[in-house]
Amino acid sequence: MSQCVPKLIVGLGNPGDEYAQTRHNAGFWFCERLAADLGASFSKEARFHGLAANARAAGVWLLMPQTYMNRSGQAVAALARFYRITPAEILVVHDELDIPPGQLRLKFGGGLGGHNGLKDITAHLGTQDYWRLRVGIGHPGDRNEVANFVLKPPRREEQTLIDVSIDRALAAWPLMAKADWNAATKQVNTKPGAGRGAA
């Protein structure tokens, strides 16, 4: 497991107003919230094929590729190469079908779970060894419905759970920022309410 300080946070999603509220854009939602917390603002960076923000005080770049999901790696590799950021210094935040809304998973490396954004990033970086923060969006229950499901907005109760999970991820950011990945992973991966006694 990498114990590097993160230098690039990538939120995955699709550009355009028609996709802004859809489940596939959960990575964008996290990135926008983190940028606001860090006092950084996004601007269009053609050389990086996306919207980029430099949170100087935190020593980290934030990136939202504008290439559409299945070409996310083009943007990630462009910024990482330019600033000499290694894969182990990258955190990719994305929606995850196999986790219910309200839950998260933070982990280093591992499989791609059929996620087209991760597939393209891995192809461009030449490795799967980078950090991922998986934001649970749930599964429609039918494989044939997945494409339609991720491109629709969550139901209201699902959106509430996703927003709360992003709150939890943001609360763990100070741990990630100082490369205390063990503590961050424990905090992020704990299911809400776990370990508490009955009220």
BADOMI-596146 format. One line per 2 residues: their letters; for each residue y, z, x of N, C-alpha, C. Coordinates in nm, 3 decimals. Layout:
N
A	Y/Z/X/Y/Z/X/Y/Z/X ~ ...
This chain:
199
MS	-0.119/0.000/0.084/0.000/0.000/0.000/0.125/0.000/0.088 ~ 0.221/-0.086/0.052/0.345/-0.093/0.128/0.435/0.027/0.099
QC	0.496/0.080/0.205/0.594/0.188/0.188/0.734/0.140/0.228 ~ 0.756/0.008/0.216/0.886/-0.048/0.251/0.990/-0.015/0.144
VP	1.115/-0.005/0.189/1.227/0.009/0.095/1.247/-0.126/0.026 ~ 1.262/-0.129/-0.107/1.281/-0.257/-0.176/1.417/-0.318/-0.145
KL	1.419/-0.447/-0.117/1.544/-0.517/-0.089/1.575/-0.626/-0.192 ~ 1.475/-0.659/-0.274/1.494/-0.761/-0.378/1.419/-0.720/-0.504
IV	1.492/-0.708/-0.614/1.433/-0.680/-0.745/1.443/-0.807/-0.827 ~ 1.330/-0.858/-0.872/1.327/-0.982/-0.950/1.286/-0.950/-1.093
GL	1.368/-0.987/-1.188/1.332/-0.976/-1.328/1.289/-1.113/-1.378 ~ 1.173/-1.121/-1.443/1.125/-1.251/-1.492/1.160/-1.272/-1.639
GN	1.187/-1.398/-1.671/1.220/-1.435/-1.808/1.253/-1.583/-1.814 ~ 1.299/-1.627/-1.929/1.343/-1.765/-1.947/1.492/-1.768/-1.974
PG	1.565/-1.868/-1.920/1.709/-1.876/-1.943/1.741/-1.927/-2.083 ~ 1.862/-1.898/-2.128/1.908/-1.951/-2.256/1.906/-1.848/-2.367
DE	2.003/-1.861/-2.457/2.018/-1.765/-2.566/1.896/-1.760/-2.657 ~ 1.827/-1.874/-2.670/1.713/-1.877/-2.763/1.596/-1.791/-2.714
YA	1.594/-1.759/-2.585/1.486/-1.677/-2.528/1.529/-1.533/-2.498 ~ 1.658/-1.505/-2.509/1.712/-1.378/-2.459/1.644/-1.255/-2.518
QT	1.606/-1.262/-2.645/1.548/-1.144/-2.712/1.396/-1.150/-2.722 ~ 1.333/-1.246/-2.654/1.187/-1.262/-2.667/1.111/-1.172/-2.570
RH	0.985/-1.144/-2.604/0.903/-1.051/-2.524/0.891/-1.094/-2.378 ~ 0.886/-1.226/-2.354/0.867/-1.278/-2.219/0.984/-1.243/-2.127
NA	1.095/-1.196/-2.186/1.215/-1.167/-2.108/1.232/-1.020/-2.073 ~ 1.125/-0.942/-2.086/1.132/-0.799/-2.056/1.180/-0.773/-1.913
GF	1.143/-0.860/-1.820/1.188/-0.845/-1.681/1.339/-0.859/-1.668 ~ 1.397/-0.953/-1.744/1.542/-0.970/-1.746/1.608/-0.843/-1.799
WF	1.550/-0.785/-1.905/1.611/-0.666/-1.967/1.622/-0.553/-1.864 ~ 1.513/-0.534/-1.788/1.516/-0.428/-1.685/1.623/-0.458/-1.580
CE	1.627/-0.582/-1.533/1.720/-0.620/-1.427/1.866/-0.601/-1.472 ~ 1.894/-0.639/-1.596/2.030/-0.625/-1.648/2.070/-0.477/-1.655
RL	1.977/-0.393/-1.699/2.005/-0.250/-1.710/2.023/-0.187/-1.571 ~ 1.938/-0.225/-1.475/1.949/-0.171/-1.340/2.080/-0.213/-1.275
AA	2.117/-0.340/-1.293/2.244/-0.389/-1.237/2.361/-0.308/-1.292 ~ 2.358/-0.280/-1.423/2.465/-0.201/-1.484/2.469/-0.060/-1.423
DL	2.352/0.000/-1.405/2.344/0.133/-1.346/2.398/0.135/-1.202 ~ 2.376/0.025/-1.130/2.416/0.019/-0.989/2.557/-0.037/-0.971
GA	2.620/-0.074/-1.083/2.756/-0.127/-1.075/2.763/-0.266/-1.015 ~ 2.656/-0.343/-1.031/2.651/-0.480/-0.976/2.661/-0.581/-1.090
SF	2.722/-0.696/-1.064/2.733/-0.798/-1.168/2.668/-0.928/-1.120 ~ 2.607/-0.997/-1.216/2.537/-1.121/-1.185/2.632/-1.240/-1.181
SK	2.604/-1.333/-1.090/2.676/-1.460/-1.088/2.575/-1.570/-1.061 ~ 2.608/-1.689/-1.106/2.518/-1.803/-1.089/2.515/-1.845/-0.942
EA	2.397/-1.851/-0.886/2.379/-1.890/-0.745/2.287/-2.011/-0.741 ~ 2.347/-2.130/-0.730/2.268/-2.253/-0.734/2.165/-2.258/-0.622
RF	2.201/-2.206/-0.504/2.107/-2.213/-0.390/1.984/-2.126/-0.413 ~ 1.996/-2.026/-0.503/1.883/-1.938/-0.534/1.824/-1.967/-0.672
HG	1.871/-2.075/-0.736/1.816/-2.119/-0.865/1.815/-2.007/-0.968 ~ 1.921/-1.924/-0.967/1.920/-1.815/-1.063/2.051/-1.739/-1.068
LA	2.047/-1.628/-1.141/2.158/-1.534/-1.146/2.127/-1.422/-1.048 ~ 2.218/-1.398/-0.955/2.194/-1.298/-0.851/2.307/-1.195/-0.849
AN	2.271/-1.072/-0.815/2.370/-0.963/-0.803/2.339/-0.886/-0.675 ~ 2.442/-0.856/-0.600/2.425/-0.781/-0.476/2.474/-0.638/-0.499
AR	2.379/-0.545/-0.512/2.415/-0.403/-0.526/2.428/-0.346/-0.385 ~ 2.544/-0.365/-0.327/2.564/-0.333/-0.184/2.536/-0.186/-0.153
AA	2.584/-0.097/-0.238/2.567/0.046/-0.212/2.420/0.084/-0.206 ~ 2.339/0.014/-0.286/2.195/0.044/-0.289/2.118/-0.040/-0.188
GV	2.185/-0.138/-0.127/2.119/-0.223/-0.027/2.014/-0.313/-0.087 ~ 2.038/-0.357/-0.211/1.935/-0.436/-0.279/1.999/-0.553/-0.354
WL	1.925/-0.665/-0.356/1.961/-0.781/-0.437/1.883/-0.775/-0.568 ~ 1.946/-0.821/-0.676/1.878/-0.839/-0.804/1.883/-0.987/-0.839
LM	1.774/-1.037/-0.892/1.764/-1.181/-0.919/1.696/-1.206/-1.053 ~ 1.757/-1.293/-1.133/1.694/-1.341/-1.257/1.683/-1.493/-1.246
PQ	1.564/-1.544/-1.210/1.547/-1.689/-1.195/1.585/-1.763/-1.323 ~ 1.651/-1.876/-1.307/1.691/-1.958/-1.422/1.612/-2.089/-1.425
TY	1.493/-2.084/-1.372/1.409/-2.204/-1.356/1.304/-2.218/-1.465 ~ 1.301/-2.127/-1.560/1.193/-2.107/-1.656/1.076/-2.038/-1.585
MN	1.002/-1.965/-1.664/0.901/-1.872/-1.613/0.806/-1.933/-1.510 ~ 0.751/-2.052/-1.544/0.644/-2.105/-1.458/0.694/-2.164/-1.327
RS	0.826/-2.155/-1.301/0.879/-2.199/-1.171/0.960/-2.087/-1.105 ~ 0.929/-1.964/-1.141/1.004/-1.848/-1.090/1.000/-1.838/-0.937
GQ	0.890/-1.880/-0.877/0.873/-1.867/-0.732/0.975/-1.943/-0.652 ~ 1.026/-2.052/-0.707/1.126/-2.133/-0.638/1.250/-2.048/-0.608
AV	1.294/-1.971/-0.707/1.412/-1.886/-0.691/1.383/-1.769/-0.597 ~ 1.270/-1.703/-0.618/1.236/-1.586/-0.538/1.226/-1.622/-0.390
AA	1.154/-1.730/-0.361/1.135/-1.771/-0.221/1.267/-1.812/-0.157 ~ 1.355/-1.877/-0.232/1.484/-1.922/-0.177/1.568/-1.803/-0.132
LA	1.580/-1.700/-0.218/1.661/-1.584/-0.181/1.595/-1.503/-0.071 ~ 1.464/-1.484/-0.083/1.392/-1.403/0.017/1.400/-1.467/0.156
RF	1.386/-1.598/0.162/1.395/-1.668/0.292/1.535/-1.655/0.350 ~ 1.636/-1.675/0.266/1.775/-1.675/0.313/1.813/-1.540/0.373
YR	1.768/-1.432/0.310/1.805/-1.298/0.357/1.693/-1.230/0.437 ~ 1.593/-1.306/0.472/1.481/-1.256/0.553/1.417/-1.130/0.491
IT	1.391/-1.141/0.363/1.326/-1.031/0.290/1.176/-1.061/0.284 ~ 1.094/-0.966/0.325/0.950/-0.987/0.327/0.890/-0.962/0.188
PA	0.772/-1.019/0.159/0.709/-0.995/0.029/0.693/-0.846/-0.003 ~ 0.662/-0.763/0.098/0.643/-0.620/0.076/0.772/-0.547/0.037
EI	0.887/-0.615/0.054/1.017/-0.558/0.017/1.066/-0.609/-0.118 ~ 0.976/-0.675/-0.192/1.011/-0.735/-0.322/0.942/-0.660/-0.436
LV	1.017/-0.632/-0.542/0.962/-0.577/-0.666/0.986/-0.678/-0.777 ~ 0.878/-0.724/-0.840/0.887/-0.819/-0.951/0.860/-0.744/-1.081
VH	0.952/-0.756/-1.175/0.941/-0.688/-1.304/0.909/-0.792/-1.411 ~ 0.801/-0.771/-1.485/0.758/-0.873/-1.582/0.691/-0.811/-1.704
DE	0.684/-0.890/-1.811/0.614/-0.850/-1.932/0.464/-0.850/-1.908 ~ 0.393/-0.761/-1.978/0.248/-0.750/-1.958/0.177/-0.737/-2.093
LD	0.094/-0.836/-2.124/0.020/-0.840/-2.250/-0.085/-0.730/-2.262 ~ -0.145/-0.693/-2.150/-0.259/-0.601/-2.152/-0.219/-0.454/-2.156
IP	-0.090/-0.427/-2.171/-0.039/-0.290/-2.182/0.040/-0.280/-2.311 ~ 0.018/-0.175/-2.391/0.091/-0.163/-2.517/0.239/-0.133/-2.495
PG	0.324/-0.168/-2.592/0.466/-0.134/-2.581/0.483/0.015/-2.560 ~ 0.576/0.052/-2.472/0.599/0.192/-2.442/0.534/0.238/-2.313
QL	0.441/0.156/-2.260/0.374/0.192/-2.135/0.412/0.094/-2.023 ~ 0.395/0.141/-1.900/0.432/0.066/-1.780/0.322/0.080/-1.675
RL	0.319/-0.012/-1.580/0.235/0.003/-1.463/0.312/-0.045/-1.341 ~ 0.319/0.042/-1.241/0.378/0.005/-1.113/0.266/-0.001/-1.011
KF	0.255/-0.114/-0.941/0.148/-0.124/-0.840/0.185/-0.228/-0.736 ~ 0.119/-0.217/-0.622/0.140/-0.310/-0.511/0.023/-0.408/-0.508
GG	0.055/-0.538/-0.506/-0.049/-0.640/-0.498/-0.137/-0.644/-0.621 ~ -0.257/-0.696/-0.603/-0.351/-0.706/-0.714/-0.351/-0.843/-0.777
GL	-0.423/-0.854/-0.887/-0.439/-0.983/-0.955/-0.313/-1.028/-1.027 ~ -0.321/-1.149/-1.082/-0.203/-1.209/-1.146/-0.213/-1.205/-1.298
GG	-0.330/-1.168/-1.351/-0.345/-1.150/-1.494/-0.309/-1.270/-1.579 ~ -0.318/-1.390/-1.520/-0.284/-1.510/-1.597/-0.136/-1.529/-1.621
HN	-0.051/-1.449/-1.556/0.094/-1.458/-1.577/0.151/-1.573/-1.495 ~ 0.210/-1.672/-1.564/0.257/-1.792/-1.494/0.369/-1.764/-1.394
GL	0.453/-1.666/-1.425/0.559/-1.631/-1.331/0.503/-1.576/-1.201 ~ 0.406/-1.485/-1.213/0.343/-1.428/-1.093/0.267/-1.534/-1.015
KD	0.201/-1.624/-1.087/0.125/-1.731/-1.019/0.218/-1.812/-0.929 ~ 0.335/-1.849/-0.983/0.426/-1.934/-0.907/0.490/-1.857/-0.791
IT	0.523/-1.731/-0.813/0.579/-1.650/-0.704/0.478/-1.635/-0.591 ~ 0.353/-1.607/-0.627/0.248/-1.593/-0.526/0.228/-1.722/-0.449
AH	0.232/-1.835/-0.519/0.217/-1.965/-0.452/0.330/-1.989/-0.353 ~ 0.453/-1.953/-0.390/0.568/-1.976/-0.301/0.574/-1.877/-0.186
LG	0.534/-1.753/-0.211/0.537/-1.652/-0.104/0.414/-1.660/-0.014 ~ 0.307/-1.718/-0.067/0.183/-1.729/0.010/0.105/-1.599/0.017
TQ	0.136/-1.505/-0.073/0.065/-1.377/-0.075/0.082/-1.310/-0.211 ~ -0.013/-1.224/-0.247/-0.001/-1.142/-0.368/0.050/-1.002/-0.334
DY	0.080/-0.979/-0.207/0.117/-0.845/-0.161/0.267/-0.819/-0.177 ~ 0.307/-0.798/-0.302/0.443/-0.755/-0.334/0.430/-0.657/-0.451
WR	0.534/-0.578/-0.474/0.530/-0.478/-0.581/0.551/-0.544/-0.717 ~ 0.484/-0.490/-0.819/0.506/-0.537/-0.956/0.530/-0.417/-1.047
LR	0.624/-0.432/-1.136/0.644/-0.336/-1.244/0.613/-0.411/-1.373 ~ 0.504/-0.371/-1.435/0.456/-0.440/-1.556/0.505/-0.363/-1.679
VG	0.581/-0.432/-1.761/0.638/-0.372/-1.882/0.550/-0.412/-2.001 ~ 0.487/-0.315/-2.062/0.394/-0.344/-2.172/0.463/-0.404/-2.293
IG	0.407/-0.515/-2.343/0.458/-0.577/-2.466/0.348/-0.586/-2.573 ~ 0.224/-0.548/-2.535/0.114/-0.558/-2.630/0.055/-0.698/-2.636
HP	-0.052/-0.712/-2.712/-0.127/-0.839/-2.723/-0.142/-0.876/-2.870 ~ -0.132/-1.005/-2.902/-0.145/-1.043/-3.044/-0.287/-1.030/-3.098
GD	-0.385/-1.010/-3.007/-0.523/-0.993/-3.051/-0.602/-1.122/-3.052 ~ -0.534/-1.235/-3.035/-0.599/-1.366/-3.033/-0.541/-1.445/-2.915
RN	-0.630/-1.485/-2.824/-0.584/-1.557/-2.705/-0.502/-1.681/-2.739 ~ -0.538/-1.746/-2.848/-0.469/-1.869/-2.887/-0.326/-1.844/-2.936
EV	-0.296/-1.718/-2.965/-0.163/-1.684/-3.015/-0.067/-1.637/-2.906 ~ -0.118/-1.623/-2.783/-0.038/-1.563/-2.675/0.092/-1.639/-2.650
AN	0.086/-1.772/-2.637/0.207/-1.850/-2.604/0.315/-1.829/-2.710 ~ 0.273/-1.828/-2.835/0.366/-1.808/-2.946/0.420/-1.664/-2.946
FV	0.332/-1.569/-2.916/0.365/-1.427/-2.919/0.473/-1.390/-2.817 ~ 0.457/-1.436/-2.692/0.551/-1.395/-2.587/0.689/-1.458/-2.607
LK	0.696/-1.567/-2.684/0.824/-1.635/-2.705/0.889/-1.595/-2.836 ~ 0.846/-1.482/-2.892/0.910/-1.427/-3.011/0.963/-1.287/-2.981
PP	1.067/-1.244/-3.052/1.118/-1.108/-3.030/1.016/-1.004/-3.075 ~ 1.014/-0.887/-3.010/0.928/-0.778/-3.055/0.971/-0.730/-3.193
RR	0.876/-0.672/-3.266/0.914/-0.604/-3.391/1.004/-0.486/-3.355 ~ 1.078/-0.438/-3.454/1.177/-0.333/-3.425/1.116/-0.210/-3.358
EE	1.001/-0.166/-3.410/0.940/-0.046/-3.352/0.888/-0.073/-3.210 ~ 0.844/-0.197/-3.186/0.800/-0.235/-3.051/0.919/-0.237/-2.956
QT	1.032/-0.291/-3.002/1.151/-0.298/-2.918/1.196/-0.159/-2.877 ~ 1.190/-0.066/-2.971/1.228/0.073/-2.941/1.140/0.130/-2.830
LI	1.008/0.108/-2.841/0.915/0.157/-2.740/0.939/0.092/-2.604 ~ 0.966/-0.039/-2.605/0.992/-0.110/-2.479/1.120/-0.058/-2.415
DV	1.223/-0.037/-2.496/1.350/0.014/-2.443/1.332/0.152/-2.380 ~ 1.253/0.237/-2.445/1.227/0.370/-2.392/1.148/0.362/-2.260
SI	1.054/0.268/-2.253/0.977/0.253/-2.129/1.067/0.205/-2.015 ~ 1.162/0.118/-2.047/1.257/0.073/-1.944/1.345/0.190/-1.899
DR	1.381/0.279/-1.993/1.453/0.401/-1.955/1.374/0.479/-1.851 ~ 1.243/0.493/-1.875/1.157/0.567/-1.783/1.150/0.500/-1.647
AL	1.142/0.369/-1.646/1.138/0.295/-1.519/1.268/0.313/-1.442 ~ 1.381/0.309/-1.514/1.511/0.328/-1.449/1.523/0.470/-1.393
AA	1.466/0.567/-1.463/1.469/0.705/-1.415/1.391/0.720/-1.284 ~ 1.291/0.633/-1.264/1.211/0.637/-1.141/1.271/0.553/-1.029
WP	1.377/0.478/-1.059/1.436/0.390/-0.958/1.477/0.465/-0.831 ~ 1.542/0.583/-0.840/1.580/0.652/-0.715/1.461/0.677/-0.622
LM	1.343/0.701/-0.679/1.223/0.720/-0.597/1.183/0.588/-0.529 ~ 1.187/0.479/-0.606/1.153/0.347/-0.549/1.252/0.311/-0.439
AK	1.380/0.340/-0.464/1.486/0.300/-0.371/1.470/0.364/-0.234 ~ 1.408/0.483/-0.229/1.387/0.547/-0.099/1.242/0.532/-0.052
AD	1.171/0.437/-0.114/1.032/0.402/-0.077/0.934/0.516/-0.098 ~ 0.966/0.606/-0.191/0.869/0.709/-0.230/0.783/0.651/-0.342
WN	0.705/0.551/-0.305/0.629/0.474/-0.403/0.520/0.557/-0.470 ~ 0.463/0.651/-0.399/0.359/0.735/-0.459/0.414/0.814/-0.577
AA	0.527/0.878/-0.555/0.589/0.957/-0.662/0.637/0.867/-0.775 ~ 0.694/0.751/-0.739/0.743/0.657/-0.841/0.627/0.606/-0.927
TK	0.516/0.573/-0.861/0.399/0.522/-0.933/0.345/0.626/-1.030 ~ 0.338/0.749/-0.983/0.289/0.858/-1.069/0.379/0.876/-1.190
QV	0.509/0.874/-1.167/0.606/0.894/-1.276/0.602/0.778/-1.375 ~ 0.598/0.656/-1.325/0.602/0.537/-1.411/0.472/0.519/-1.489
NT	0.359/0.541/-1.422/0.229/0.510/-1.483/0.178/0.618/-1.578 ~ 0.241/0.734/-1.579/0.200/0.840/-1.671/0.235/0.800/-1.813
KP	0.136/0.805/-1.901/0.161/0.767/-2.041/0.258/0.866/-2.103 ~ 0.349/0.818/-2.188/0.444/0.909/-2.254/0.367/1.019/-2.329
GA	0.410/1.142/-2.306/0.346/1.254/-2.375/0.223/1.310/-2.307 ~ 0.174/1.238/-2.202/0.053/1.284/-2.132/0.083/1.414/-2.059
GR	-0.014/1.505/-2.063/-0.001/1.629/-1.990/0.079/1.736/-2.059 ~ 0.128/1.704/-2.179/0.203/1.806/-2.253/0.111/1.874/-2.353
GA	0.131/2.001/-2.370/0.051/2.075/-2.468/0.091/2.037/-2.610 ~ 0.006/2.068/-2.704/0.037/2.039/-2.843/0.157/2.123/-2.886
A	0.243/2.062/-2.962/0.364/2.132/-3.006/0.328/2.234/-3.114
